[in-house]
């Protein structure tokens, strides 16, 4: 984990609610690439399909969902795409 204390410009955002995404931020880095199926599974908030697979990380149904203990909105940059998980719809429109 790393804390990024920077704040970024808010004058050209598509949606004014996205101002809260402009910093500061708690960053988590991983060397593992995520595929399309991984992204779909992450979107299943609180619904783990790995519970019976003891070889898998996240089998306890928490995984990335534990991040919601410290934030309402998760931004995931992987494979040159930015994914924003905002179940409370506080920062982006659906």
KAHU-V654088 format. One record per residue. RES is the residue in one small letter. PHI is phi as a letter, one per 30 degrees, with the letter a starting at -180 (NA if undefined). D_CENTER is the distance of its C-alpha to the mean C-alpha in whole Angstrom. Layout:
res & phi & d_center
RES & PHI & D_CENTER
RES & PHI & D_CENTER
This chain:
res & phi & d_center
x & NA & 14
x & b & 15
x & c & 15
x & c & 16
x & d & 18
x & d & 18
x & b & 18
x & c & 18
x & e & 21
x & c & 20
x & d & 23
x & b & 22
x & d & 19
x & d & 19
x & b & 18
x & e & 20
x & d & 17
x & d & 14
x & e & 16
x & d & 14
x & c & 12
x & c & 14
x & j & 14
x & d & 15
x & b & 12
x & c & 11
x & c & 10
x & b & 10
x & c & 12
x & b & 13
x & d & 16
x & d & 15
x & d & 14
x & c & 12
x & c & 15
x & e & 15
x & d & 15
x & e & 12
x & d & 10
x & d & 12
x & d & 12
x & d & 8
x & d & 9
x & d & 12
x & e & 11
x & i & 13
x & b & 16
x & d & 16
x & c & 18
x & c & 19
x & e & 21
x & c & 24
x & c & 23
x & d & 24
x & d & 23
x & c & 19
x & d & 17
x & i & 15
x & d & 18
x & d & 18
x & i & 16
x & c & 13
x & h & 11
x & d & 7
x & d & 9
x & d & 10
x & d & 8
x & d & 9
x & d & 12
x & c & 11
x & a & 9
x & c & 9
x & b & 7
x & c & 3
x & c & 4
x & b & 5
x & c & 8
x & b & 10
x & h & 14
x & i & 14
x & b & 12
x & c & 9
x & c & 7
x & c & 6
x & c & 5
x & b & 8
x & d & 10
x & d & 13
x & h & 13
x & c & 14
x & b & 13
x & b & 13
x & d & 16
x & c & 15
